[in-house]
Amino acid sequence: LGNRETAFLFSISSAGLTHAVARACANGHLKRCSCDDSYDSHVTDGSWRWDGYVDCSAYSFKPVNKLYKDLGRANFNPLSRAYRIPKSNYWEWKLCGDNVHYAAKFVRRFLKSRSTSRDIRAEVDKHNSDLGIRVVKSNVKVTCKCHGVSGSCTTKTCWRKMAPFYEIGRKIKRAYDKAVKVGSINNSNGRARLIRLRRSRLRHRKLSGGSSITSSLTRHTLPPVSPTPDSRLNLVANTYRTTTPRATLNPREELKGEIPRNKELVYLEKSPTYCRKSRYSKGTKGRVCKDERSCDKVCCGRGYTTHVRLVRRSCQCEVKWCCAVHCNTCSERKKIHTCK
């Protein structure tokens, strides 16, 4: 399906992969990348400068003769993932930042290698995946921490840090709420170009008898799109329609159509109803919901039943030396809400 939910799925998945790869690089879990050691000029104020390199893949210090000469003291610790170089009367530090640049390149290469199609569905998926990557990159902030006596900033530590993933998810959810429907026109090279669709305007014309009729602008249908048998990242496996989706575009609006912005999620077709059981959804009948507010939405206005259930769980756990954990079993009454 090329609906809003599929658009959100592609976007949040590419964002999650980018976030995970960037964090893994900084933590030294990948061999092909390490920290983000690139210079960021807007962070410094003239008395600080970024310098040096820390290889977080092994938490090791890159030997520099001048550095050892300047820091020939006992308190130098190469395992701190940071080191300092004297400049005038200041100290500067470089910590291990999240390598978002490498992660973004890696994810884009990965997605590109899994899809060679040039149809409208491929362009929609690419657009939504790129949005997820851009959200992660645009929410990287430089975090600095001062060290010194009595609150002075004798030593300054700076590193790049990604926003928590729940913040990334919120931004993509807002894009989902404002997603736009698109069609396509073919470029000279045969590649589909996405165009925002607008509702067709109805024209009124008078008849000789004084009555009026309403005629809609003529529509034409684009060629069918053949979905690939497997989706990129296997995110929406077994969710394609057996019939090929089509996108309709008004010929007069084709010239007025706008290219969707990079910060907009795009989709091809209207979402099916998830309230009733169908080939796309199991429906929400019998589904457990959290509280009254969520139940009103999840249950699609049909109402819900509430019953009390006795739940058993482990509690009062203690670690016994050596190597054993002993827990008691506690019982509690819990309200369970179920959709009608």
MIGU-856610 format. One record per residue: chain; residue number from 1; z, x, y of N, C-alpha, C in turn. Coordinates in steps of 0.2 Angstrom, whole numbers, plus 2048, in hexadecimal, padded with zeros to 3 digits. Each point is the difference from the previous one (the first is absolute). Example, Ala and Ser with C-alpha at 12.3 -4.5 7.8 and 13.67 -1.06 7.14 Angstrom:
REM MIGU-856610
[site "A" 1 [827 842 7E4] [800 7FC 806] [800 804 806]]
[site "A" 2 [7FC 7FE 805] [801 804 806] [803 7FC 805]]
This chain:
REM MIGU-856610
[site "A" 1 [800 804 7FA] [800 7FC 806] [800 804 806]]
[site "A" 2 [7FC 7FE 805] [800 804 806] [804 7FC 806]]
[site "A" 3 [806 7FE 7FE] [804 7FC 805] [805 804 803]]
[site "A" 4 [805 7FD 804] [805 803 804] [805 804 7FC]]
[site "A" 5 [801 7FD 7FA] [805 804 7FC] [7FD 806 7FD]]
[site "A" 6 [7FA 800 7FE] [7FD 806 7FD] [7FF 805 806]]
[site "A" 7 [7FF 7FE 806] [800 805 806] [807 803 801]]
[site "A" 8 [805 7FC 7FF] [807 803 801] [801 805 7FB]]
[site "A" 9 [7FE 7FE 7F9] [801 804 7FB] [7FD 807 800]]
[site "A" 10 [7FA 800 802] [7FD 807 801] [803 804 806]]
[site "A" 11 [802 7FD 805] [803 803 806] [806 803 7FE]]
[site "A" 12 [805 7FC 7FD] [807 802 7FF] [800 805 7FA]]
[site "A" 13 [7FB 800 7FC] [800 805 7FA] [7FD 807 803]]
[site "A" 14 [7FB 800 804] [7FE 806 803] [805 803 804]]
[site "A" 15 [804 7FC 804] [805 803 804] [806 802 7FC]]
[site "A" 16 [801 7FD 7FA] [806 803 7FC] [7FE 806 7FD]]
[site "A" 17 [7F9 801 7FE] [7FE 806 7FD] [800 806 805]]
[site "A" 18 [7FE 7FE 806] [800 805 805] [808 803 802]]
[site "A" 19 [804 7FB 800] [807 801 801] [803 804 7FB]]
[site "A" 20 [7FE 7FF 7FA] [803 803 7FA] [7FE 807 7FF]]
[site "A" 21 [7F9 801 802] [7FD 807 7FF] [803 805 806]]
[site "A" 22 [800 7FD 806] [803 804 805] [807 802 7FF]]
[site "A" 23 [804 7FC 7FE] [807 801 7FE] [801 805 7FA]]
[site "A" 24 [7FB 7FF 7FB] [800 805 7FB] [7FE 807 802]]
[site "A" 25 [7FC 801 805] [7FE 806 802] [806 803 804]]
[site "A" 26 [803 7FD 804] [806 803 803] [806 802 7FC]]
[site "A" 27 [801 7FC 7FA] [805 801 7FB] [7FE 806 7FB]]
[site "A" 28 [7FA 802 801] [7FE 805 7FB] [7FE 7FE 7F9]]
[site "A" 29 [7FE 7FA 7FF] [7FF 7FD 7FA] [7F8 801 7FE]]
[site "A" 30 [7FC 802 804] [7F9 801 7FF] [7FE 807 801]]
[site "A" 31 [7FC 803 7FC] [7FE 807 801] [7FA 801 805]]
[site "A" 32 [7FC 7FB 802] [7FB 801 804] [801 7FF 807]]
[site "A" 33 [807 7FE 802] [801 7FF 807] [808 802 801]]
[site "A" 34 [802 801 806] [806 801 802] [802 7FC 806]]
[site "A" 35 [804 803 804] [803 7FD 806] [7FA 7FF 806]]
[site "A" 36 [801 7FC 804] [7FC 7FF 806] [802 805 805]]
[site "A" 37 [7FC 806 801] [802 805 805] [7FC 801 806]]
[site "A" 38 [7FC 7FA 801] [7FC 800 806] [804 800 806]]
[site "A" 39 [7FD 802 806] [803 801 806] [7FF 7F9 804]]
[site "A" 40 [805 7FE 803] [800 7FA 804] [803 802 807]]
[site "A" 41 [7FB 800 805] [802 803 806] [804 7FB 805]]
[site "A" 42 [7FF 7F9 7FE] [804 7FC 805] [807 800 7FE]]
[site "A" 43 [802 803 7FB] [807 800 7FE] [804 805 804]]
[site "A" 44 [7FD 806 801] [804 805 804] [800 7FF 807]]
[site "A" 45 [805 803 803] [801 800 807] [800 806 804]]
[site "A" 46 [7FC 805 7FD] [7FF 807 803] [805 805 7FD]]
[site "A" 47 [806 7FE 7FF] [805 805 7FD] [800 800 7F8]]
[site "A" 48 [7FC 7FC 7FD] [7FF 7FF 7F9] [7F9 801 7FE]]
[site "A" 49 [7FF 803 7FB] [7F9 800 7FD] [800 800 7F8]]
[site "A" 50 [7FB 7FD 7FD] [800 7FF 7F9] [7FD 807 7FD]]
[site "A" 51 [803 803 7FB] [7FD 806 7FD] [802 800 7F9]]
[site "A" 52 [7FD 804 7FC] [802 801 7F9] [7FD 7FB 7FB]]
[site "A" 53 [802 801 7FA] [7FE 7FC 7FB] [805 800 7FA]]
[site "A" 54 [801 7FA 7FE] [805 800 7FA] [7FD 7FD 7FA]]
[site "A" 55 [800 803 7FB] [7FC 7FD 7FA] [806 7FC 7FC]]
[site "A" 56 [7FF 7FA 801] [805 7FC 7FC] [7FF 7FF 7F9]]
[site "A" 57 [7FA 802 7FE] [7FE 7FF 7F9] [805 804 7FB]]
[site "A" 58 [803 805 803] [804 804 7FC] [807 802 804]]
[site "A" 59 [800 7FD 806] [806 801 804] [801 807 801]]
[site "A" 60 [7FB 804 801] [800 807 801] [7FE 802 807]]
[site "A" 61 [802 806 802] [7FF 803 806] [7FA 804 800]]
[site "A" 62 [7FB 7FF 805] [7FA 804 800] [802 807 804]]
[site "A" 63 [800 806 7FD] [803 806 803] [7FC 802 806]]
[site "A" 64 [803 801 805] [7FD 803 806] [804 805 803]]
[site "A" 65 [7FD 806 800] [804 806 802] [804 800 806]]
[site "A" 66 [7FD 7FD 805] [803 7FF 807] [806 7FB 7FF]]
[site "A" 67 [7FF 7FB 7FC] [806 7FB 800] [806 803 7FC]]
[site "A" 68 [7FF 804 7FB] [806 804 7FD] [803 805 805]]
[site "A" 69 [7FC 803 804] [803 805 805] [804 7FC 805]]
[site "A" 70 [7FD 7FB 802] [804 7FC 806] [806 7FC 7FD]]
[site "A" 71 [800 7FF 7FA] [805 7FC 7FD] [804 803 7FA]]
[site "A" 72 [801 807 801] [804 804 7FB] [807 7FE 800]]
[site "A" 73 [802 7FA 7FF] [807 7FE 800] [802 7FC 7FA]]
[site "A" 74 [806 800 7FE] [803 7FD 7FA] [7FF 7F8 800]]
[site "A" 75 [7FF 7FD 806] [800 7F9 800] [7F9 7FD 7FF]]
[site "A" 76 [7FB 805 7FF] [7F9 7FD 7FF] [800 7FE 7F9]]
[site "A" 77 [7FE 7F9 7FF] [7FF 7FD 7FA] [7F9 7FD 7FF]]
[site "A" 78 [7FC 804 7FC] [7F9 7FD 7FF] [7FF 7FA 7FC]]
[site "A" 79 [805 7FE 7FD] [800 7FA 7FC] [801 7F9 804]]
[site "A" 80 [802 801 807] [801 7FB 804] [7FA 7FC 802]]
[site "A" 81 [7FA 802 7FE] [7F9 7FD 801] [7FF 801 808]]
[site "A" 82 [803 804 803] [7FF 801 807] [802 807 802]]
[site "A" 83 [7FD 803 805] [801 806 803] [7FF 801 807]]
[site "A" 84 [803 804 803] [800 801 808] [7FD 806 802]]
[site "A" 85 [7FD 800 806] [7FD 806 803] [802 801 807]]
[site "A" 86 [803 805 802] [802 800 807] [7FB 801 805]]
[site "A" 87 [800 7FC 805] [7FB 800 806] [804 7FF 806]]
[site "A" 88 [800 805 804] [804 801 806] [807 7FF 7FE]]
[site "A" 89 [804 7FB 803] [807 7FF 7FE] [801 7FA 7FC]]
[site "A" 90 [7FA 7FD 7FD] [801 7FA 7FC] [7FE 801 7F9]]
[site "A" 91 [803 7FC 7FC] [7FE 800 7F9] [7FC 7FA 7FE]]
[site "A" 92 [7FB 801 7FB] [7FC 7FA 7FE] [800 7FF 7F9]]
[site "A" 93 [7FF 7FA 7FD] [801 7FF 7F9] [7FA 7FC 7FE]]
[site "A" 94 [7FE 801 7FA] [7FB 7FC 7FD] [802 7FD 7F9]]
[site "A" 95 [800 7FA 800] [802 7FC 7FA] [7FA 7FE 7FC]]
[site "A" 96 [801 7FD 7FA] [7FB 7FE 7FC] [7FE 7F9 801]]
[site "A" 97 [7FA 7FF 804] [7FE 7F9 801] [7FC 7FD 7FB]]
[site "A" 98 [800 7F9 801] [7FC 7FC 7FB] [7F8 802 801]]
[site "A" 99 [7FD 802 7FB] [7F9 802 801] [7FB 7FA 7FF]]
[site "A" 100 [800 7FC 806] [7FC 7FA 800] [7F8 801 800]]
[site "A" 101 [7FE 806 803] [7F9 802 801] [7FD 801 7F9]]
[site "A" 102 [804 804 7FC] [7FD 801 7F9] [800 7FA 7FC]]
[site "A" 103 [805 7FC 801] [801 7FA 7FC] [7FA 7FB 802]]
[site "A" 104 [7FE 7FF 806] [7FB 7FC 802] [7F9 802 7FD]]
[site "A" 105 [7FF 806 801] [7FA 803 7FD] [7FF 7FF 7F9]]
[site "A" 106 [806 801 7FC] [800 7FF 7F9] [7FF 7F9 7FE]]
[site "A" 107 [803 7FB 803] [7FF 7F9 7FE] [7F9 7FE 802]]
[site "A" 108 [7FD 802 806] [7F9 7FE 801] [7FB 803 7FB]]
[site "A" 109 [801 806 7FE] [7FC 803 7FB] [801 7FC 7F9]]
[site "A" 110 [806 7FF 7FF] [801 7FC 7F9] [7FD 7F9 800]]
[site "A" 111 [800 7FD 806] [7FD 7F9 800] [7F9 800 800]]
[site "A" 112 [7FD 805 804] [7F9 801 800] [7FD 802 7F9]]
[site "A" 113 [803 804 7FC] [7FE 802 7FA] [800 7FA 7FB]]
[site "A" 114 [804 7FB 801] [800 7FA 7FB] [7FB 7FB 802]]
[site "A" 115 [7FD 800 805] [7FB 7FB 802] [7FA 803 804]]
[site "A" 116 [7FA 7FE 7FD] [7FA 803 803] [7FC 7FA 802]]
[site "A" 117 [802 7FA 800] [7FD 7FA 802] [7FF 800 808]]
[site "A" 118 [7FB 7FD 802] [7FF 7FF 807] [7FF 7F9 803]]
[site "A" 119 [803 7FB 7FC] [7FF 7F9 802] [806 7FE 804]]
[site "A" 120 [800 7FA 802] [805 7FD 805] [807 801 7FD]]
[site "A" 121 [801 7FF 7F9] [807 800 7FD] [802 807 801]]
[site "A" 122 [7FC 805 7FE] [802 807 801] [802 802 807]]
[site "A" 123 [7FD 7FD 805] [801 802 807] [807 7FC 802]]
[site "A" 124 [801 7FA 7FD] [806 7FD 802] [806 804 7FD]]
[site "A" 125 [800 802 7FA] [805 803 7FC] [801 807 804]]
[site "A" 126 [7FB 804 802] [801 806 803] [803 7FF 807]]
[site "A" 127 [7FE 7FB 804] [803 7FE 806] [808 7FF 800]]
[site "A" 128 [802 7FC 7FB] [807 7FE 7FF] [804 806 7FD]]
[site "A" 129 [7FD 804 7FC] [803 806 7FE] [801 805 805]]
[site "A" 130 [7FB 801 805] [801 805 805] [805 7FD 805]]
[site "A" 131 [801 7FA 801] [805 7FD 804] [807 802 7FE]]
[site "A" 132 [801 800 7F9] [807 802 7FE] [801 807 801]]
[site "A" 133 [7FB 805 7FF] [801 807 802] [801 801 807]]
[site "A" 134 [7FD 7FC 804] [801 801 808] [807 7FE 802]]
[site "A" 135 [802 7FB 7FD] [807 7FD 801] [805 806 7FF]]
[site "A" 136 [7FF 803 7FA] [805 806 7FF] [7FF 805 805]]
[site "A" 137 [7FA 802 801] [7FF 806 805] [803 7FE 807]]
[site "A" 138 [7FF 7FA 802] [802 7FE 807] [807 800 801]]
[site "A" 139 [804 7FF 7FA] [807 800 800] [804 806 7FE]]
[site "A" 140 [7FD 806 802] [803 806 7FE] [803 802 807]]
[site "A" 141 [806 802 800] [804 802 806] [803 807 7FF]]
[site "A" 142 [800 804 805] [804 806 800] [807 7FF 802]]
[site "A" 143 [804 802 7FB] [807 800 800] [803 807 802]]
[site "A" 144 [804 800 805] [804 806 802] [807 7FF 800]]
[site "A" 145 [803 806 7FE] [808 800 800] [802 806 803]]
[site "A" 146 [805 800 805] [803 806 803] [806 802 7FD]]
[site "A" 147 [801 807 800] [806 803 7FD] [803 804 805]]
[site "A" 148 [806 800 801] [803 805 805] [807 7FE 801]]
[site "A" 149 [804 804 804] [807 7FF 801] [801 7FB 806]]
[site "A" 150 [804 7FB 7FF] [802 7FB 805] [7FA 7FC 802]]
[site "A" 151 [7FC 7FE 7FB] [7FA 7FC 802] [7FA 804 803]]
[site "A" 152 [800 806 801] [7FB 804 802] [7FA 800 7FB]]
[site "A" 153 [7FA 801 803] [7FA 801 7FC] [7FE 807 7FF]]
[site "A" 154 [804 804 7FD] [7FF 807 7FF] [7FA 801 7FB]]
[site "A" 155 [801 7FC 7FB] [7FB 800 7FA] [7FD 7F9 7FF]]
[site "A" 156 [7F9 800 800] [7FD 7F9 7FF] [7FC 800 7FA]]
[site "A" 157 [800 7FB 7FC] [7FD 7FF 7FA] [7FB 7FA 801]]
[site "A" 158 [7FA 801 7FE] [7FB 7FA 801] [7FC 800 7FA]]
[site "A" 159 [7FE 7FA 7FE] [7FB 7FF 7FA] [7FD 7F9 801]]
[site "A" 160 [7FA 7FF 7FD] [7FD 7FA 800] [803 7FB 7FA]]
[site "A" 161 [801 7FA 802] [803 7FB 7FB] [7FC 7FA 800]]
[site "A" 162 [7FE 7FD 7FA] [7FD 7FA 800] [805 7FA 801]]
[site "A" 163 [7FE 7FA 802] [804 7FB 801] [802 7FD 7F9]]
[site "A" 164 [806 7FD 7FF] [802 7FD 7F9] [7FA 7FB 7FE]]
[site "A" 165 [7FF 800 7FA] [7FB 7FC 7FD] [800 7F8 802]]
[site "A" 166 [807 7FE 800] [800 7F9 802] [7FE 7FE 807]]
[site "A" 167 [800 805 804] [7FD 7FF 807] [7F8 800 7FF]]
[site "A" 168 [7FD 804 7FC] [7F9 800 7FF] [7FE 7F9 7FD]]
[site "A" 169 [804 7FE 7FB] [7FF 7F9 7FD] [800 7FB 806]]
[site "A" 170 [804 800 804] [801 7FB 805] [7FA 800 805]]
[site "A" 171 [7FD 806 802] [7FA 800 804] [7FA 7FD 7FC]]
[site "A" 172 [7FF 802 7FA] [7FB 7FE 7FC] [800 7F8 7FF]]
[site "A" 173 [807 7FE 7FF] [801 7F8 7FF] [7FD 7FD 807]]
[site "A" 174 [802 803 806] [7FE 7FD 806] [7F8 800 800]]
[site "A" 175 [7FD 805 7FE] [7F8 800 7FF] [7FE 7FB 7FC]]
[site "A" 176 [803 7FE 7FA] [7FF 7FB 7FB] [800 7F9 804]]
[site "A" 177 [805 7FF 804] [801 7FA 803] [7FA 7FE 805]]
[site "A" 178 [7FD 806 803] [7FB 7FF 805] [7F9 802 7FD]]
[site "A" 179 [7FF 800 7F9] [7FA 803 7FD] [7FA 7FB 802]]
[site "A" 180 [7FA 803 801] [7FA 7FD 802] [7FB 800 7FA]]
[site "A" 181 [7FC 7FA 801] [7FB 7FF 7FB] [7FA 804 802]]
[site "A" 182 [7FC 803 7FB] [7FA 804 802] [7FA 7FE 7FC]]
[site "A" 183 [7FA 801 803] [7FA 800 7FC] [7FD 807 801]]
[site "A" 184 [7F9 801 7FE] [7FD 806 801] [7F9 800 802]]
[site "A" 185 [7FD 805 803] [7F9 801 800] [7FF 807 7FE]]
[site "A" 186 [7FA 801 7FD] [7FE 806 7FD] [7FD 805 806]]
[site "A" 187 [802 806 800] [7FD 805 804] [7F9 802 7FD]]
[site "A" 188 [7FD 804 804] [7F9 803 7FE] [801 804 7F9]]
[site "A" 189 [806 803 7FF] [800 804 7FA] [803 7FB 7FA]]
[site "A" 190 [800 7FA 801] [802 7FB 7FB] [808 7FF 7FF]]
[site "A" 191 [804 804 804] [807 7FF 7FF] [802 7FA 804]]
[site "A" 192 [805 7FC 7FD] [803 7FA 804] [804 802 805]]
[site "A" 193 [7FF 7FC 806] [804 801 806] [804 7FA 801]]
[site "A" 194 [807 801 801] [804 7FA 800] [800 7FD 807]]
[site "A" 195 [7FF 7F9 801] [800 7FD 806] [805 7FA 800]]
[site "A" 196 [804 7FF 805] [805 7FB 800] [7FC 7F9 801]]
[site "A" 197 [803 7FB 7FC] [7FD 7FA 800] [804 7FB 805]]
[site "A" 198 [7FC 7FC 803] [803 7FB 804] [7FE 7F9 7FD]]
[site "A" 199 [804 7FB 802] [7FE 7F9 7FE] [7FA 7FE 804]]
[site "A" 200 [7FB 7FD 7FC] [7FA 7FE 803] [802 7FA 805]]
[site "A" 201 [7FC 801 806] [801 7FA 805] [7FB 7FB 7FF]]
[site "A" 202 [803 7FA 801] [7FC 7FA 7FF] [7FC 7FE 806]]
[site "A" 203 [7FA 7FE 7FF] [7FC 7FE 806] [7FF 7F8 800]]
[site "A" 204 [801 7FD 806] [7FF 7F9 800] [7F9 7FF 804]]
[site "A" 205 [7FC 7FB 7FE] [7FA 7FE 804] [800 7F9 7FF]]
[site "A" 206 [7FD 7FD 806] [800 7F9 801] [7F9 7FD 7FD]]
[site "A" 207 [801 7FA 7FC] [7FA 7FD 7FE] [7FE 7FB 805]]
[site "A" 208 [7FA 7FD 7FF] [7FD 7FB 805] [804 7FA 801]]
[site "A" 209 [804 7FE 7FB] [804 7FA 800] [807 801 804]]
[site "A" 210 [801 806 802] [806 802 803] [806 802 7FC]]
[site "A" 211 [7FE 800 7F9] [805 802 7FB] [7FF 808 800]]
[site "A" 212 [805 803 7FD] [800 807 7FF] [801 802 7F9]]
[site "A" 213 [7FD 806 7FE] [801 803 7F9] [802 807 801]]
[site "A" 214 [803 802 7FB] [803 807 800] [7FC 804 7FB]]
[site "A" 215 [7FD 806 802] [7FD 804 7FB] [803 807 801]]
[site "A" 216 [801 803 7FA] [802 807 800] [7FB 805 800]]
[site "A" 217 [802 805 802] [7FB 806 800] [7FE 802 7F9]]
[site "A" 218 [7F9 801 800] [7FE 802 7F9] [803 806 7FD]]
[site "A" 219 [802 800 7FA] [803 805 7FD] [7FC 804 7FA]]
[site "A" 220 [801 806 7FF] [7FC 803 7FB] [805 804 7FC]]
[site "A" 221 [7FF 801 7FA] [805 803 7FB] [7FD 807 7FF]]
[site "A" 222 [805 805 800] [7FE 807 7FE] [7FF 801 7F9]]
[site "A" 223 [7FD 805 7FE] [7FF 801 7F8] [807 801 7FD]]
[site "A" 224 [800 7FD 7FA] [806 801 7FC] [803 807 7FF]]
[site "A" 225 [807 801 800] [803 806 7FF] [802 801 7F9]]
[site "A" 226 [7FE 805 7FD] [802 801 7F9] [806 804 7FF]]
[site "A" 227 [806 7FE 7FE] [806 804 800] [800 805 7FB]]
[site "A" 228 [803 805 801] [800 806 7FB] [805 7FD 7FA]]
[site "A" 229 [7FF 803 7FA] [804 7FD 7FA] [808 802 801]]
[site "A" 230 [801 806 803] [807 802 801] [801 801 808]]
[site "A" 231 [806 7FF 802] [801 801 807] [803 807 801]]
[site "A" 232 [7FF 802 806] [803 806 802] [808 800 7FF]]
[site "A" 233 [803 805 7FD] [807 801 7FF] [802 7FB 7FB]]
[site "A" 234 [7FC 7FC 7FD] [801 7FB 7FB] [805 7FB 803]]
[site "A" 235 [800 7FE 807] [804 7FC 803] [800 7F9 7FF]]
[site "A" 236 [7F9 7FD 7FF] [7FF 7F9 7FF] [7FC 7FF 7FA]]
[site "A" 237 [802 803 7FA] [7FD 800 7FA] [800 7F9 7FE]]
[site "A" 238 [7FA 7FE 7FD] [7FF 7F9 7FD] [801 7FA 805]]
[site "A" 239 [7FF 802 806] [800 7FA 805] [7FA 7FF 804]]
[site "A" 240 [7FA 803 7FD] [7FA 7FE 803] [7FD 7FA 7FD]]
[site "A" 241 [7FC 7FC 805] [7FD 7FA 7FD] [7FB 802 7FC]]
[site "A" 242 [7FE 7FB 7FB] [7FB 801 7FC] [7F9 7FF 804]]
[site "A" 243 [800 7FB 805] [7FB 800 804] [800 804 806]]
[site "A" 244 [7FB 803 802] [800 805 806] [801 7FC 806]]
[site "A" 245 [805 803 804] [802 7FD 807] [7FA 801 805]]
[site "A" 246 [800 7FB 804] [7FA 800 805] [804 7FF 807]]
[site "A" 247 [7FD 803 805] [802 800 807] [7FB 7FC 804]]
[site "A" 248 [802 7FB 804] [7FC 7FD 804] [800 802 807]]
[site "A" 249 [7FB 800 804] [800 803 806] [7FB 7FC 804]]
[site "A" 250 [802 7FD 806] [7FC 7FD 805] [7FB 804 803]]
[site "A" 251 [7F9 7FF 800] [7FB 804 803] [801 801 807]]
[site "A" 252 [802 7FB 804] [801 801 807] [807 804 801]]
[site "A" 253 [804 7FF 7FC] [806 804 801] [7FF 808 7FE]]
[site "A" 254 [7FB 801 7FC] [7FF 806 7FD] [7FF 805 806]]
[site "A" 255 [7FD 7FE 805] [7FF 805 806] [806 800 804]]
[site "A" 256 [804 7FB 800] [806 801 804] [806 803 7FC]]
[site "A" 257 [7FF 801 7F9] [806 802 7FC] [803 806 802]]
[site "A" 258 [806 801 7FF] [804 806 802] [802 804 7FA]]
[site "A" 259 [800 806 800] [802 804 7FB] [808 800 800]]
[site "A" 260 [803 7FF 7FA] [807 7FF 7FF] [803 807 802]]
[site "A" 261 [806 7FF 804] [804 806 802] [803 803 7FA]]
[site "A" 262 [801 807 801] [804 804 7FB] [806 7FD 7FE]]
[site "A" 263 [804 7FD 805] [807 7FD 7FE] [800 7F9 7FD]]
[site "A" 264 [7FA 7FE 7FF] [7FF 7F9 7FD] [7FF 800 7F8]]
[site "A" 265 [804 7FC 7FD] [7FE 7FF 7F9] [7FA 7FB 800]]
[site "A" 266 [7FB 801 7FB] [7FB 7FC 7FF] [7FF 7FD 7F9]]
[site "A" 267 [7FD 7FA 800] [7FF 7FC 7F9] [7FA 7FD 800]]
[site "A" 268 [7FD 7FE 7FB] [7FA 7FC 7FF] [800 7F9 7FF]]
[site "A" 269 [805 7FE 7FC] [801 7F9 7FE] [807 7FD 801]]
[site "A" 270 [800 7FA 800] [807 7FC 801] [804 801 7FA]]
[site "A" 271 [806 801 801] [805 801 7FA] [801 7F9 7FC]]
[site "A" 272 [800 800 7FA] [801 7FA 7FC] [808 7FE 801]]
[site "A" 273 [801 7FA 7FE] [807 7FE 800] [804 803 7FB]]
[site "A" 274 [806 803 801] [804 803 7FB] [806 7FB 7FE]]
[site "A" 275 [800 7FA 803] [805 7FB 7FE] [7FF 7FD 7FA]]
[site "A" 276 [7FA 7FF 7FE] [7FF 7FC 7F9] [7FD 805 7FB]]
[site "A" 277 [801 7FF 7FA] [7FD 804 7FB] [7F8 800 800]]
[site "A" 278 [7FD 806 800] [7F9 801 800] [7FE 806 7FC]]
[site "A" 279 [7FA 802 800] [7FE 806 7FD] [802 806 804]]
[site "A" 280 [802 7FF 807] [802 806 804] [808 800 800]]
[site "A" 281 [804 7FB 7FE] [807 800 801] [803 7FC 7FB]]
[site "A" 282 [806 801 7FE] [804 7FD 7FC] [804 7FA 803]]
[site "A" 283 [7FF 7FF 807] [803 7FB 803] [808 802 802]]
[site "A" 284 [803 7FC 803] [807 801 802] [805 7FB 7FD]]
[site "A" 285 [7FE 7FC 7FB] [804 7FC 7FD] [805 804 7FB]]
[site "A" 286 [806 7FF 801] [805 803 7FB] [802 807 803]]
[site "A" 287 [7FD 802 805] [801 807 803] [807 800 803]]
[site "A" 288 [803 806 7FF] [807 801 803] [7FF 802 807]]
[site "A" 289 [803 7FD 805] [800 803 807] [807 802 802]]
[site "A" 290 [801 803 806] [806 803 802] [805 7FC 803]]
[site "A" 291 [7FE 7FD 806] [804 7FB 803] [7FC 7FA 803]]
[site "A" 292 [804 7FC 804] [7FD 7FA 803] [7F9 802 804]]
[site "A" 293 [801 805 804] [7FA 801 804] [7FA 802 7FD]]
[site "A" 294 [801 805 7FB] [7FA 802 7FC] [7FE 7FB 7FB]]
[site "A" 295 [804 7FC 7FE] [7FE 7FA 7FB] [7FB 7FB 803]]
[site "A" 296 [802 7FF 806] [7FB 7FB 804] [7F9 802 800]]
[site "A" 297 [7FF 807 801] [7FA 803 800] [7FD 801 7F9]]
[site "A" 298 [803 803 7FC] [7FE 801 7F9] [7FE 7FA 7FC]]
[site "A" 299 [804 7FB 801] [7FF 7FA 7FC] [7FB 7FB 803]]
[site "A" 300 [7FD 802 805] [7FA 7FD 803] [802 7F9 802]]
[site "A" 301 [807 7FF 802] [802 7F9 803] [801 7FB 7FA]]
[site "A" 302 [800 802 7FA] [802 7FB 7FB] [807 800 7FE]]
[site "A" 303 [804 804 803] [807 800 7FF] [802 804 7FB]]
[site "A" 304 [807 801 7FF] [802 805 7FA] [807 7FD 7FE]]
[site "A" 305 [802 802 7FA] [806 7FE 7FD] [805 806 800]]
[site "A" 306 [806 7FF 801] [805 805 800] [805 7FF 7FA]]
[site "A" 307 [802 805 7FC] [805 7FF 7FB] [804 807 800]]
[site "A" 308 [806 800 7FD] [804 805 800] [800 803 7F9]]
[site "A" 309 [7FF 807 800] [7FF 803 7F9] [806 806 800]]
[site "A" 310 [803 801 7FA] [804 805 7FF] [7FD 807 7FE]]
[site "A" 311 [800 804 805] [7FD 807 7FF] [805 805 7FE]]
[site "A" 312 [7FE 804 7FB] [804 806 7FE] [7FD 806 802]]
[site "A" 313 [804 805 803] [7FD 806 802] [806 806 7FF]]
[site "A" 314 [7FD 806 800] [805 806 7FF] [804 801 807]]
[site "A" 315 [806 801 7FF] [804 802 806] [806 805 7FE]]
[site "A" 316 [803 802 806] [805 805 7FF] [7FF 805 7FB]]
[site "A" 317 [7FA 804 802] [7FE 805 7FB] [804 807 802]]
[site "A" 318 [801 803 7FB] [803 807 801] [7FD 805 7FB]]
[site "A" 319 [800 806 803] [7FD 806 7FC] [806 803 7FD]]
[site "A" 320 [7FF 801 7F9] [805 803 7FC] [7FD 807 7FE]]
[site "A" 321 [804 805 801] [7FF 807 7FE] [800 801 7F8]]
[site "A" 322 [7FB 802 7FD] [7FA 802 804] [7FA 7FB 7FE]]
[site "A" 323 [7FC 7FE 805] [7F9 7FD 7FE] [800 7F9 7FE]]
[site "A" 324 [805 7FC 802] [800 7F9 7FE] [802 7FC 806]]
[site "A" 325 [7FD 7FA 800] [801 7FB 805] [803 7FA 7FD]]
[site "A" 326 [806 7FE 802] [803 7FA 7FD] [800 7FA 805]]
[site "A" 327 [7FE 7FA 7FE] [800 7FB 805] [803 7FA 7FD]]
[site "A" 328 [802 7FC 804] [803 7F9 7FE] [7FA 7FB 802]]
[site "A" 329 [801 7FA 7FD] [7FB 7FB 801] [803 7FA 804]]
[site "A" 330 [7FD 7FF 805] [803 7FB 805] [7FB 7FA 800]]
[site "A" 331 [803 7FA 801] [7FD 7FA 800] [800 7FD 807]]
[site "A" 332 [7FB 7FD 803] [800 7FD 806] [7FB 7FA 800]]
[site "A" 333 [802 7FB 804] [7FC 7FA 801] [7FB 801 806]]
[site "A" 334 [7F9 7FF 7FE] [7FB 801 805] [7FC 7FA 800]]
[site "A" 335 [7FE 7FE 807] [7FB 7FB 801] [7F9 802 7FE]]
[site "A" 336 [7FD 7FC 7FD] [7F9 801 7FE] [7FB 7FB 803]]
[site "A" 337 [7FB 801 804] [7FC 7FB 803] [7F9 801 7FC]]
[site "A" 338 [7FE 7FA 7FE] [7F9 800 7FC] [7FC 7FA 803]]
[site "A" 339 [7F9 802 801] [7FC 7FC 803] [7FE 7FA 7FB]]
[site "A" 340 [7FF 7FA 803] [7FE 7FA 7FC] [7F9 800 7FE]]
